[in-house]
Amino acid sequence: MGLTSKKVLLAALLLAIALFIATVWLWPRLSRRGTLPVLGRVGALLGTQLALLAALGLAANDSFGFYASWADLFGRERAPGVVIDHTMGSPQDGGMRVLGTVRTDLPGGRAPRRGGQIQQIAIAGGASGITSTAYVYLPPEYFRQPSARFPAVLVLTGYPGTAESLYKKLKYPAIAARQVRAGTERPMVLVMMRPTVAPPRDTECTDVPHGPQVETFFAKDLPKALGARYRIAPGARNWGVIGDSTGGYCALKLAMSDPGAYSAAVGLSADYGAPQDATTGDLYGGDPARRCAADLTWRLQHLPHPPVSLLVTSSRRGERNYRATVRFIAAAGAPTHVSSIILPTGGHNFTTWSREIPSALAWLSSRLGGGPVSPDR
């Protein structure tokens, strides 16, 4: 059974309860003196504690989506084995294909014209050489307006993250659909994936010297592949990106470094610089200039400001990035436009991001496309 299986979580909970009951029941017998009773008490307490910790860990993973599989948990995750056939194009040319559709709990979700559709796709990057999977949400209007083109938003998880959490836990499609019906948001195509496209390495969406070209994948390959398959309006003015935690850093970085690809970005609880640790390795080939350029506040202080719109979020209490967010906002200036959502309290978690996503999506909608959805010509 998979790590995220409800059966695994239920089994862990039942095991913890059973061991607790057994410990209470057997404790009088284990309270005697002697080596065996002492070992029995140690074993009973240790087993109960381990079972309880395992159940709590599985429950936390189910809620926050830290790991998608046992291999992911134990660091054995490798690049997905996606078969690229001739209809996708050669690895040099790039392309994409649809792997299937995902059942959703959206109202009218069984009928695309009423509830939209989520498709699982494989993207082969011609420029980067990276192949990865994603989930694409097509709003109901995509099926009801067959001659219309739509703005698109790349939605990124944190590290390591699971793409499924974006529609299962954070409910991006459901929020978007609700706001479109309420008239506070335009219909948009959502491309949901994790930034870990070269697992298990945390590349921080960087073109690593002699390594994975992740920024190229997101800035060039992905918009090109999606634009060729779906009716997405062309140009950076119709592409935005949003992410939480590491995904938030990636979102801001992609827009600032590649304004020709993304014109608007949202960083939910984002960092403003990339760490260097065991998960990242050396991302810059020892080049201090590349490291400085990866610091987003440094970029605003020392490089020309790109013509993009950015939204950053934090909390005065509970978020570690509050002071860095204030510094980032202070460093910005035209033609970079910065907005913010600052909550009184809120931690670095799904609950906080769920409070910010509705306003963030509405903000993105107002920045993309420059007007109502336009028909094909």
N, C-alpha and C positions, 0 to 999 in steps of 0.2 A: 504493500500500500504506500502511496505517496506521502511525502512530508506534510502536505497541506490537506490531506484527506480528513474529513470529519470523523471517519472511523478510527483513525490513529489518535486523534484528540480524545474521542470518547473512551477508547481503550486505556489511554494514559490516565484519564480521570478515574475510571473504574478501578484501575490497578492501585492508584494512590489511596482511594477510599478503602479498598479491600485490605491493603497493608496497614492502614491506620486502625481499622477494626481488629485485625489480627494482632497487632501490637498491644492494644488495650486488653484484648481477651487473654493473651498469653503472658501478660506482664507479671501476674502473681507467680507463675511458674519460673519466670526469668529473674525474679527478685532474690533468689537464693544465692548463697555464697558459692564460690568455686569458679574455675576457669570457663567451663562450658556455659553456665548462666551469664557470665560477663560477656562472653563472645556473642551469646544470643541477644543480649540487650543492645550491644553495639551494632550487630547485624540488623536487628529490627528497626532501630532508630535510623541507621544509614539508609536502609532500603526505603523506608517511608519518606525520608527527606529527598532522596534522589527521585523517587516517583513523583513527589509533589513538585519538585523543581522542573522535571521533564514536562509535567502537565501544564505548569505555568508558562514554560518556554514555548510549548506548542500553541497555547492560547494566545500568547503575545505575537507569535509569528503569524497566526491566523488573522489577527486583527491588523497588524502593521505590514505584513508581507515582506519580511526581511529576506527570506530564502524561499525559493520555488521548489526545490527538490533536495533529496538527501545528498546528491552529488554537489549541489550548490552549497549546502551547509558545510560539507567537509572539504570544500575547495577543489573538487574534482571536475567542476563544470568546464566544459570546453566549447569551442564555437559550434553552433548548431549544425547538424548534418543535413542541410537543405539541398535537395537535388535540383540542379539547374538544368533544365532542358533547353532545346533550341528555340522554343517560343519565348524564353526570357532573354535571349541574346547571349553572346559570349561574355565571359568575365571581363573582357576589355571594354565591351560596349555597355554592359550593365543592363538592368531591367528589373521587372518584378512580375510575380504571378500570385494569384489568389489561391490560398491553401484550403479555404473553407469559410463557413460563417459560424458565428457564435450565437447561441441562444441567449436572449436578454430578458430582463424583467421589466423592460420599458412598456408603458401603456401602448397596446396595439403592436407590440414587438414582433409578433408573428407575421405581420403584414408590413413590408417596407414602406409603403405609401402612408401608413399611419404611425409606425413606431421607428422608422429608419432601419438600419442594418449595421451590424459590426462584422467586418470581414477580417480574417487572419491572412496576412500576406507575407511573402518572402521578398526581400529587396537585395538585389545583387549590384554592388557599387562598381561601376566601370572605372571611375577615377581612383577610388580608394582600394579596390580589391577586397572590400569587406562585404560579407553576406550576413544579413540579420533578418529577424522576423518582427512584425509589428501588428497592431490591431487598428483598423480604420473604421471609424464611425461615420456613416453616411446618413445625414438627417432625412426625415421624411420628404422635405422639399426637394432633395436631390432626385427622388423618384417621381415627384409630382410635377417638377419643372424640367423636363428632359432637354430643354435647349439652354438652360441656365448654367453659368459657371459660379463657383463658390470660393470664398476665401478659405484658407486651411490653417490649422494650428497644430504644430508638433507638441505633444504632451510627453514629458519625461519624468520617470521616477527618480528616486535617489539611488545611492549605491548600497547594496547590490540591486535591491528592488526586484519586483516582478511586474511585468506589463499588465497582467490580469488585475492587479490591485487598482489600476487606474479606472477601470469600469466596474469592478466588483466592490471595492472599498471606498474609493474617493468619488465614484459615480459621476465622472465627467459627462458621459452621454446623457444620463438622466437629468443632470443639472442644466445642460445646454438645451435639451428638449423642453424642459419646464420654462426656461427663460424665453425661448423663442415663442412659445404659446402665450406667455405674458407680455410679449412685445418689448422686452428689455434687452434682447440680444438677436443678432442676425443669424440665420442658419450658417454653420461652418462645418467643414470636414475636419475631424479630429484624427490625428495620427498618433496612436498611443504606443509607447515602447520604453524600454529602459536604456540608459546611456551606456550600459555595459555591453557594447557590441563586439568586444574582443575579450570575452571572459577567460579567466577570472580577473583579469587586470582592470583596475580602476584608472582609466586613461584621462578622466576629467575632460573629455571631449577635445583632446589635444592631438595634433599631428605629431606623433612621437618620432624623433629622428631614428631611422632604421627600424621603426616599429609600426604599430597600427596607425593608419591615417584617419583618425576618427572625426576630426573637424571637417576634413574633406568629404567624408561620408555624409555627414549631416548638412553641410552647406552646399554641396554640389550634387552628390549622387541621389540623395533622398528627394529633394524637390524635383529633380529631373525625372526620376522614375515615377513618382506619384503624379506629376503633371502630365506624363504621357499616357497614364492609365485612366485617371479620373478627370472629371470636368472641374478642375481647379483653375481659377483665374490666374493668369501668368503674372510674374514679376514679384519683387520683394514686398511691394505694398499690399499684396494679398496673402503673405505668409507671416505668421507669428509663431512664437514658441513659449511654452510655459513649463515650469518644472519645480519640484520641491527638493530642498537640501542640495545634494550634489547636482541633481537635475536642474535646480534653480540657478546654480552657478553656471552650468552649461548653457542654459537659456540666455542669460545675460551676456555671456561670453560670445555665443554664436552671433547674436545681434550686433554687438559692439565690434567684433572682429570681421564679420561678414555681413555688413549692411546691404550688400547686393543680393543677399539670400533671404534675410528676415528683417522686417522693418519695425517689429514690436516684440517685446519680450517681457515675461513676468518671472521673477525669482521669488518663490515662496520659501522663506527662511533660508535664503541662499547664503553660501559663503562667497567671499569676494576675491579669494585666492585659492589655489590648489595646494593641498598638502603634499608632502613627500614622505611616504612611509612604505611599509612592506607591500601594500596593495597597489601602490602607484609605481614604485621604482623611480628611476630618473626619467622624467617626462621631457626634459629639455636638452639632453645630450651634453650636459655640463655648460650650456650657454647661458650666462647670466642675463643677457638681453632678452632671451626668450622667457626666462623665469619672470623678469620684471613685467613683460608684456602680458603675462598670465594673471597678474594682479590687477583686478578691474579698477580699483581706486587709483592705483598708480597710472593706469592708462588715461584716466580722466585728468589727472594732474600733469601729465607730461606729453601726451599725444593729442593730435587734433580730435575734437569730439565728433563722433559719427552722427549722421542724421537719422536717429532712431528714437523710438519712444520706449521707455523702460518703466516697469512697475515693480517695486520692491516691497517686501512685507517683513514685519518683525513684531515683537511684543516688548513692552517696557519691562515686564517681569516674566521670566520663564524662558526667554530666548537668548542664546549665547551671542547672536549676531547683532544685537540692538545697537551697540556703540559703532560697530563697523558699518551698519546701515546708515546711521546718522552721518558718518564721515563720507560715505559714498554719495549721499544726497547733496552734501555741501560741496563736493568736488565737481558736480555736474554743471553743465551750462550749454546754451544753445550752440549748435542745433540738436544736441541731445536733450530730450525732454524726459524728466524723471517724475513719477508719481509714487505715492506710497500708501500702504495700509499698515497702520501701527495700532495693534491691539493693546488694551491695558494689561492683560495677562494672557498667557498662552504658551504651551510648551512646543518642543520640536517633535510634533506628532500629527497623526491623521486628523485628530479632532480639531486642532488649530487650523490646519490647511482646509478642512471642510468648511470652516467659517469664512475663509478668504476666497475660495474658488468661485462662488457665484459672482462676486463683485469683480474678480480678476477676469473671468470670461466675458462679462459685459464690457469691461474696459478694453479688452482685446478686440471685441467686436466693433467697438466705436473707432478703433485705430486702423482697422484693416479695410481695404477695398475702396474707401472714400465715398461710399454711397450704397444704394440698394443693389441687390444682386442683379447683374446685367445678363441679358440673354446672349447666346452665341451669335456671332455674325459671320 
